[in-house]
C-alpha cells in the first residue's frame, strides 16, 4: 500500500515535516504538560481546573529540565556534598512516596456482579489468544489465568493478607523486585552483537522512544475529558507503556505513580504480548513491498572482547550520567556480563532459564491478579489502556519512519521493517519484523538485523525512565 512516505518526490518534504514534529515534541516535553491544571506559582493559568495530586509538582521548562538531570547525574553526586536541608528534603520525598504506595484507593469499593463476569470472560479470552492463537503464550496464559482466578466470586485469591495472588503481587510486582530479576534474565538471554556490529541501528531504538514522549500530549489532552485527571508524574508513568517494556513500566510507576501501577502493568504486558497482532498492520501500512524485500548484508563478526566490554561500558556511562536508570541498566549489564564472560556458565544458565521462567510465571500471575473490575472499569484506567495502545502505535511507526529517513542518506539501504523492532519487547518485536519480511521473501532473514534496534530499544526505554525519574521523581 502506497503512502505519502513511499512517494520519492515527497521524501524530503516528509523529512522536513518529521523533523519539525520531533522538535515541537521535544520542546513541549521539556516545557511540561500543564493542560488542565493550575500553576500554583502564578495567578494565571491556561485552565481553572486543578488536578488532584498535582499541587506540589512544578512545571518543567528546558532550563529546569537540564538542571534536574544534571543534579541527578553520578558526576554531580560525586563532586557535591549534600546539605542537611537537601538530605531532609530527599527523606521527606521518599516517605511521601512510600505513604502513597500504601494507600489502597480501591479498597472497599463495591462493583456490580456483571463486571466480575465481564472480567472472567476477558480472562478466558486472554488464555484463548495465548493458547489457541499463539500470541506470546508465555505471557498471556499466566496473565489470563491470574485474571480468571482473582475474579472468581468467593475464592478470595486476591484478598489480603493470605490470598495467593495478593502475596505474589506484594512480594515482587508491587515493587521493583521482579522487574529487576526480569532485566537480569533479559541481559543473560540477549546478544548485543548485532547492535555492536551495526551501531547505527541504535537510532531506530531511539526513534521508537518518540512514542513515549508523544504520549505526554495524549495524557494532556485526556485531561480535557470529564472524570479524567492525570498529573505529570502519572503522565510519565503512562507514557513509558509506549516502550512496550513491562518491567520498566512497573519500575517507573512504583517511583512516580504507585496508585496506577496495577493498570499500567496490565496495559504494558498486554501490549507486549499482542505485538504480533498490533505491529504487522502498521508495518505494511508504512512500507512498500519494494522496501519490505530489501536484503541487508550479513553482520560482521563481533569479538568476545567487544561483547564482554559492552555491558561494563554501558554501566559506567549510566553511573556517570543517569543513576536513576542504573537499577534497570545495571541488572541488564550484570545478566549480559555473566553470559559473555563465560566463566560462570552455571549462573548464566540459571538466570536465563530456571530463574527467568519462575519469575515470569509469578510476575504474569501477579499482573493478571490486578485485572479486577474496580481497577479496570473506571475512566482513568480506560484512559491508560487507550493511551498505552496509542503510545505503542506511535513508537512502532516512529521506528519505521526513522528507517525510511536513514535510507535517504545511506548507500547500503536498511530494511525499514527492522525499525518496528525499536520497541523494547525482546525478542518478540524482532521476530515479528523477521516474520513480516519472510512473508514477502522467504529467503530474507531479518532476525539478527532486527535485534540491533530491539536491544537498543530496551536501553532507550530505560534511559527515558531515568530521565522521567530525574525530572519528577527526586
BELSUL-V502765 format. One record per residue. SS is DSSP state (@ for helix, = for strand, . for the rest). Layout:
SS / SS
//
This chain:
. / . / . / @ / @ / @ / . / @ / @ / @ / @ / @ / @ / @ / @ / @ / @ / @ / @ / @ / @ / @ / @ / @ / @ / @ / @ / @ / @ / @ / @ / . / . / . / . / . / . / . / . / . / . / . / . / . / . / . / . / . / . / . / . / . / . / . / . / . / . / . / . / . / . / @ / @ / @ / @ / @ / @ / @ / @ / @ / @ / . / . / @ / @ / @ / @ / @ / @ / . / . / . / . / @ / @ / @ / @ / @ / @ / @ / @ / @ / @ / @ / @ / @ / @ / @ / @ / @ / @ / @ / . / . / . / . / . / . / . / . / . / . / @ / @ / @ / @ / @ / @ / @ / @ / @ / @ / @ / @ / @ / @ / @ / @ / @ / @ / @ / . / . / . / . / . / @ / @ / @ / @ / @ / @ / @ / @ / @ / @ / @ / @ / @ / @ / . / . / . / . / . / . / . / . / . / . / . / . / . / @ / @ / @ / @ / @ / @ / @ / @ / @ / @ / . / . / . / @ / @ / @ / @ / @ / @ / @ / @ / @ / @ / @ / @ / @ / . / . / . / @ / @ / @ / @ / @ / . / @ / @ / @ / @ / @ / @ / @ / @ / @ / @ / . / @ / @ / @ / @ / @ / @ / @ / @ / @ / @ / @ / @ / @ / . / . / . / . / . / . / . / . / . / @ / @ / @ / @ / @ / @ / @ / @ / @ / @ / @ / @ / . / . / @ / @ / @ / @ / @ / @ / @ / @ / @ / @ / @ / . / @ / @ / @ / @ / @ / @ / @ / @ / @ / @ / @ / @ / @ / @ / @ / @ / . / @ / @ / @ / @ / @ / @ / @ / @ / @ / @ / @ / @ / . / . / @ / @ / @ / @ / . / . / . / . / . / . / . / . / . / . / . / @ / @ / @ / @ / @ / @ / @ / @ / @ / @ / @ / @ / @ / @ / @ / @ / @ / @ / . / @ / @ / @ / @ / @ / @ / @ / @ / @ / @ / @ / @ / @ / @ / @ / @ / @ / @ / @ / . / . / . / @ / @ / @ / @ / @ / @ / @ / @ / @ / @ / @ / @ / @ / @ / @ / @ / @ / @ / @ / @ / @ / @ / @ / @ / . / . / . / . / @ / @ / @ / @ / . / . / @ / @ / @ / @ / @ / @ / @ / @ / @ / @ / @ / @ / @ / @ / @ / @ / @ / @ / @ / @ / @ / @ / @ / @ / @ / @ / @ / @ / @ / . / . / . / . / . / . / . / . / @ / @ / @ / @ / @ / @ / @ / . / . / . / . / . / @ / @ / @ / @ / @ / @ / @ / @ / @ / @ / @ / @ / @ / . / . / . / . / . / . / @ / @ / @ / @ / @ / @ / @ / @ / @ / @ / @ / @ / @ / @ / @ / @ / @ / @ / @ / @ / @ / @ / @ / @ / @ / @ / @ / .
//
